[in-house]
Amino acid sequence: QVQLVESGGDLVQPGGSLRLSCVASGSISFIYAMNWYRQAPGKQRELVAGITSGGGTNYVDSVKGRITISRDNAKNTVYLQMDSLKPEDTAVYYCDLDGRVPITRRNYWGQGTQVTVSS
């Protein structure tokens, strides 16, 4: 089985910064990509950023220039550095792993971490 554990969510003022972490563990033979999604109250879950095994990244337009995704392959960990936070960034942030475990490719989700941006 695979476990994803997110951390780093908090209450922060507008303009502040947070760094989210997601650690993956289990019988993972290969990780194709790791992604961060978020879901605000009353809204659909949306992809915030993703990073492939080769280091390629993608971002939703609303966070470009403010949020950076990075990955430590040796630690099976993905990070989300969030700067210049806005109230509209308030959401539960979920980590998603697209991987082969051990021979079957599928997606796994973490439990989420709350980010609240408010003065």
Disulfide bonds with the S-S distance in Angstrom:
Cys22-Cys95 2.13
